[in-house]
Amino acid sequence: MAINSISDFEAALRESMETLFGNCRTYEDVLRSVCTHLGVSDTGAIIEAAFEAGFNPDAPYPVLHFHTTLAQKIDEEKIPGILKGINELNTVISAGAFPSFGCFGFYAPLSQIYLSYRMPVNPEVLEAEFENARFYLGSLYEELDLFTDFIMFLCNDPENLTIDAYMDYLDTIADLDNIEARLEFLEKVVGEYGKDQNEEGE
């Protein structure tokens, strides 16, 4: 499919999101997919994509914004620990062993954890830019599959799992194909970390 306009780009992007995530709908110029069966916790995320106006009217590059909602209705008392965990996660994907695109954040008005990434799109080379967007979508799926479990455990008990413990867990389960074995091992990691924290506090 030739991509000669932003409308062509959006149509091709919708097709890619539908292929990758199994569904895609358009609502008020926003493409939305629900990605399911992520991580050993078998959870889901809402992935949205939309074009925004460029940052500079004198340089009219549209900006493609990908916004992924991972959790919502966070308990207020858990927010400080969640913010700490999200900051640690951003360090891992920005400067650590798992380089990724975008950053995780907490949106207080809706009490949501999200992942956001914006990319400028050169309207003169839309087909090349579309390949960049497709590459991002593929890497997004992998990133969510890796880190959704950390987000879920963070939401349930932010004091009982650090990013270092989670990264050790990822190293350990690299050769485990059985999803139940992975979940059992993750629960063990969380339990052992919580036990260590309690012993240190005594």
C-alpha positions in Angstrom: 0.0 0.0 0.0 1.5 3.4 -1.1 1.6 6.0 1.7 1.2 9.4 0.1 -0.6 11.3 2.8 -1.3 11.4 6.6 -4.6 9.7 5.9 -2.8 6.8 4.1 -0.4 6.7 7.1 -3.2 6.4 9.6 -5.0 3.7 7.5 -1.8 1.6 7.3 -1.1 2.2 11.0 -4.6 1.0 11.9 -4.0 -2.2 9.8 -0.7 -2.8 11.5 -2.2 -2.4 15.0 -5.1 -4.7 14.1 -2.6 -7.3 12.8 -0.3 -7.1 15.9 -2.9 -6.7 18.6 -5.9 -8.5 17.1 -8.2 -5.4 17.1 -8.2 -1.7 16.4 -10.9 1.0 16.4 -10.9 4.6 15.5 -12.6 7.2 17.9 -12.3 10.9 17.2 -9.1 10.4 15.1 -7.5 8.2 17.8 -6.6 4.6 16.9 -7.2 2.3 19.9 -6.2 -1.3 20.4 -6.5 -3.6 23.4 -3.5 -5.8 23.8 -4.2 -8.9 25.9 -2.3 -11.8 27.4 0.8 -9.8 28.5 3.3 -11.3 30.8 2.8 -14.2 33.2 0.0 -12.2 34.9 -1.9 -12.5 31.6 -3.0 -8.9 31.8 -3.9 -6.3 29.1 -3.2 -2.7 28.1 -4.9 -0.1 26.0 -2.8 1.2 23.2 -3.7 4.5 21.5 -2.1 6.3 18.6 -2.9 9.8 17.2 -1.3 12.6 15.3 -0.8 15.9 17.1 0.3 19.3 15.8 4.0 19.8 15.7 5.8 21.7 18.4 6.9 24.6 16.1 4.5 26.2 13.6 7.6 27.2 11.5 8.6 23.5 11.2 5.3 21.7 10.4 6.3 18.2 11.4 3.3 16.3 12.7 3.9 14.3 15.8 2.7 10.7 16.2 1.8 10.1 19.8 1.6 6.5 21.2 -0.1 6.3 24.6 -0.5 3.0 26.5 -2.6 2.7 29.6 -1.3 -0.1 31.8 -3.2 0.3 35.1 -5.9 2.5 36.6 -7.8 3.3 39.8 -4.5 3.1 41.8 -5.0 3.1 45.6 -3.9 6.5 46.9 -1.7 5.1 49.7 0.3 3.1 47.2 1.2 6.1 45.0 4.5 7.0 46.6 5.9 3.5 46.2 4.6 3.2 42.7 6.2 6.5 41.7 9.5 5.2 43.1 9.1 2.0 41.1 8.2 3.8 37.9 11.3 6.0 38.2 13.5 2.9 38.7 11.9 1.3 35.6 12.5 4.4 33.5 16.1 4.3 34.5 16.3 0.6 33.3 14.8 1.4 29.9 16.7 4.7 29.5 20.2 3.8 30.6 20.1 0.1 31.7 20.1 -3.3 30.2 16.8 -3.1 28.4 16.8 0.0 26.2 13.3 0.9 25.1 11.3 3.8 23.7 9.2 6.3 25.7 8.8 6.6 29.4 6.4 5.3 32.1 4.4 7.8 34.2 1.6 8.3 36.6 -1.4 10.5 35.6 -2.9 11.7 38.9 -6.3 13.0 37.6 -7.3 9.6 36.4 -5.0 7.6 38.7 -3.4 5.7 35.8 0.0 4.3 35.0 0.9 4.8 31.4 3.7 4.5 28.8 4.1 7.4 26.4 6.2 7.9 23.3 6.1 10.7 20.7 7.9 10.6 17.3 8.1 13.3 14.7 6.9 12.4 11.3 8.5 13.9 8.2 5.6 14.3 5.7 8.1 14.2 2.8 9.1 10.6 3.5 6.0 9.0 4.9 6.8 5.4 3.8 10.1 5.5 5.7 8.5 7.1 8.7 5.8 4.4 8.7 8.4 1.7 8.9 9.7 3.5 12.0 6.2 3.4 13.5 5.8 -0.3 12.7 9.2 -1.0 14.3 8.0 0.9 17.4 4.8 -1.1 17.6 6.8 -4.4 17.5 9.2 -3.2 20.2 6.2 -1.9 22.2 4.7 -5.4 22.4 8.0 -6.9 23.6 8.4 -4.1 26.1 4.9 -4.5 27.5 5.3 -8.3 27.7 8.6 -7.8 29.7 7.5 -5.1 32.1 3.7 -5.5 32.6 4.2 -8.0 35.4 6.4 -5.5 37.3 3.7 -2.8 36.9 1.0 -5.3 38.2 3.0 -6.3 41.2 3.9 -2.7 41.8 0.2 -1.7 41.9 -0.6 -4.6 44.4 2.3 -4.2 46.7 4.9 -1.5 45.8 7.0 -2.1 48.9 7.7 -5.8 48.1 9.4 -5.7 44.7 12.4 -3.6 43.4 13.4 -3.3 39.8 16.7 -5.0 40.7 14.8 -8.0 42.0 12.6 -8.0 38.9 15.6 -7.8 36.6 17.1 -10.8 38.3 13.9 -12.6 37.8 13.9 -11.8 34.1 17.5 -13.3 33.9 16.4 -16.4 35.7 13.3 -17.2 33.7 14.9 -16.6 30.3 15.0 -20.4 29.7 11.7 -21.2 31.3 9.0 -21.9 28.7 6.3 -22.9 31.1 4.1 -19.9 32.0 3.0 -21.4 35.3 6.6 -22.0 36.3 7.4 -18.3 35.5 4.5 -17.1 37.6 5.4 -19.4 40.5 9.0 -18.1 40.4 7.9 -14.4 40.3 5.7 -14.9 43.3 8.6 -16.5 45.1 10.9 -13.5 44.3 8.2 -11.1 45.6 7.8 -13.2 48.8 11.5 -13.4 49.5 12.0 -9.7 48.9 9.2 -8.9 51.3 10.6 -11.3 53.9 14.0 -9.6 53.6 12.5 -6.2 54.1 10.6 -7.3 57.2 13.7 -8.8 58.7 15.7 -5.6 58.1 13.0 -3.6 59.8 13.1 -5.7 63.0 
